Amino acid sequence: MPKIKSNRGAAKRFKATAGGFKRAASHRRHILTKKSTKRKRQLRSPTHVAACDVREVQQMLPYC
C-alpha cells in the first residue's frame, strides 16, 4: 500500500498533542482596533479542537 498524503492545509493549522489536537483561535487577523485588549489577549492562547471534529482532523492528518 502507498503512503497516504496528509492534507497540507490541515498540517499547517493543527498540531497533535497527547490530549487531541491543538489549534489557534480565529478572529485575530485584522480589524483589531475595535476588539478589546482582553479579547485579543485571550485569542492568543491555543485551544483544542472540539471533540466532534477530532475524527475529521485525524483523517486529514493520518500520521500524527
N, C-alpha and C positions, 0 to 999 in steps of 0.2 A: 504494500500500500504506500502511495506517496504521502508526503507530509501535507498537513492541512495548513493553508495560509491563514495567518491572523489578519483581522480587519485593521488596517493601518490607522484609520481614524480613531478606532476604539483604543488601540495601543497607546496613542498619544493622550487620551483622555482619562484612562483608568489605570490604576496600579494595584496589583494583587497584594493583599495583606493576609495575616492569619485569620482575621475575622471577616473576610469577604473582599470587597473591592473599595478602594479609596477614590474619591473624585473631587474636583474643585467645584465651588459654588458658582452659579451663574449670576448675571446682572452686575458685573463689575468691570465691564469693558469701556463703556462710555456713558455720558450724561451723569457724571458723578457729582456735579455741583449741587444738585437738589437732594442728593442722598445724605443722610446724617453720618457723622463720623463713626458713631456706634454701629450703624448698619454696615458701613464699608469695612470696619474692623472685623465684624463677625463673618463677613463674606470671605475674608482672607483664609480662615481656617478650613482645612479639608474635611469633608464629611464622607459617610459611607453610602454606597449605592443601596437603594431601597430593596427590601427582601423580595418583592415581586419582580424586580428587574435583574436580579443576580444571574438567573438562568440564561437570559439573553446575552449578558456580558460574557459569561463563560463560553457560550457558543462562538462569540466573536473572537475570544482570546483562548484558543484551545490549549496552549502550552504554558499558561500562567498558574 
